[in-house]
Amino acid sequence: MRYILASASPRRRELLAQILPSFEVIPAEGEEKVNLSLFPEQMVCALAENKCDEVFGKNPDATVIGCDTLVVFGSEILGKPKDREDAAATLKRLSGKTHYVITAVCVRNKYKKLVDFERTEVKFNNLSDDFIKIYVDGGSPLDKAGSYGIQDGGLVKEYFGNYTNVVGLPVQLTKKLIEKVDDL
């Protein structure tokens, strides 16, 4: 069986390697079309499905895994920061507060397509301006939804739910979807 991860994320690649010994990486290249009228769970599922469908369209012999992650703070969706200033402002807003991380996974082959999501509640530590500056200057938040990685120390006080979901790929959910799609 040929597997493709439709993501360039090194974190997703590492997590998928825990359950799949061999896969290719072919990132989706299309523009993300966000429908703001959808609930965040619906939106993230649609984004993951679009990425999966795009890569599957060029590789119909493979099982394709598409993913997307949203960070939800109140009623606002926090994407990847535009620049360092945007990252710092986002971290300042999240400091000492709770938000949600929702990751959707779509797995598709020529016989089946399944989409599901996982949601994790995350509470941040109180972050000082100095901490935020050092963290942002290190470059880590610039390619991450919500401007942070849970695996980076000092940010998260506690979380309720799945750790790998917050990193960007809920491993057990992904494994379950792959098994269901490949079970002909």
Order of alpha helices (4+ residues) and beta strands (2+ residues): beta-alpha-beta-alpha-beta-beta-alpha-beta-beta-alpha-beta-alpha-alpha
